[in-house]
Amino acid sequence: DQQVKQNSPSLSVQEGRISILNCDYTNSMFDYFLWYKKYPAEGPTFLISISSIKDKNEDGRFTVFLNKSAKHLSLHIVPSQPGDSAVYFCAASAIAAGGTSYGKLTFGQGTILTVHP
Amino acid sequence: EAGVAQSPRYKIIEKRQSVAFWCNPISGHATLYWYQQILGQGPKLLIQFQNNGVVDDSQLPKDRFSAERLKGVDSTLKIQPAKLEDSAVYLCASSSGQGLEQYFGPGTRLTVT
């Protein structure tokens, strides 16, 4: 069962415009969400995260929005740059048993972002 | 600060052969993870260590996969015997504690023919 879904396999955007990557989840126990970026032949690198007590988190050009009622989150990149071209993974986690830390990450399938100059 | 190191970077084996992957986490990181990423899918956690103890191995196919983390530092993941469906990238990650930011290595791309 795919608990975290990224329904768009790819996205193509012009440099300077906004990139919007979407992610849906089904497990209502998830309360911490992350975005990772992956370049070819490299491991994923952490980009930005959001806790379920917030609906928005911003870091420079990157903003993550969380809609808990719709079980949906999105990553906005403004303005998009050619160097942003990569695979973007959405991941989710729930408080681990004992309530002291987050449990394992469940990843979506990824979205390939291509930013054209 | 050195990142997570993995070797080999690429491996091609025939089905039914065995293979082992090595991971050296970031110095001082107590938590180590092994993920399997099949083409077109996101990484899937195989096993998580806290120091040299196993925290979660619920998705590890234990009939053919094994992992160890002796002395709570580096780790090896072994597949014996390999199947065609084991073709994937095997990623190692580490974090300074459970639930904290994970840092990934470059991965080992395994092809089983």
Contacts between the chains, C-beta under 8 A, distances in Angstrom:
chain1	res1	chain2	res2	distance
A	4	B	42	7.3
A	6	B	42	8.0
A	36	B	104	8.0
A	41	B	106	6.5
A	42	B	106	5.5
A	42	B	107	7.9
A	43	B	4	7.1
A	43	B	91	5.6
A	43	B	93	7.2
A	43	B	103	8.0
A	43	B	104	3.0
A	43	B	105	5.1
A	43	B	106	5.3
A	43	B	107	5.6
A	44	B	43	7.0
A	44	B	91	7.5
A	44	B	104	5.0
A	45	B	103	8.0
A	45	B	104	7.0
A	46	B	101	5.2
A	46	B	102	7.1
A	46	B	103	7.6
A	89	B	42	5.3
A	89	B	43	7.4
A	91	B	42	7.5
A	93	B	99	7.2
A	96	B	98	6.8
A	96	B	99	6.7
A	101	B	97	7.0
A	101	B	98	4.2
A	101	B	99	3.4
A	101	B	100	7.8
A	102	B	98	7.3
A	102	B	99	3.4
A	103	B	56	7.7
A	103	B	99	7.3
A	104	B	45	4.8
A	104	B	48	6.4
A	104	B	56	5.8
A	105	B	43	7.9
A	105	B	45	6.8
A	105	B	102	7.1
A	107	B	42	3.0
A	107	B	43	5.1
A	107	B	44	7.2
A	108	B	42	5.2
A	109	B	40	6.5
A	109	B	41	5.4
A	109	B	42	5.3
A	110	B	40	8.0
A	110	B	41	7.8
A	110	B	42	5.7
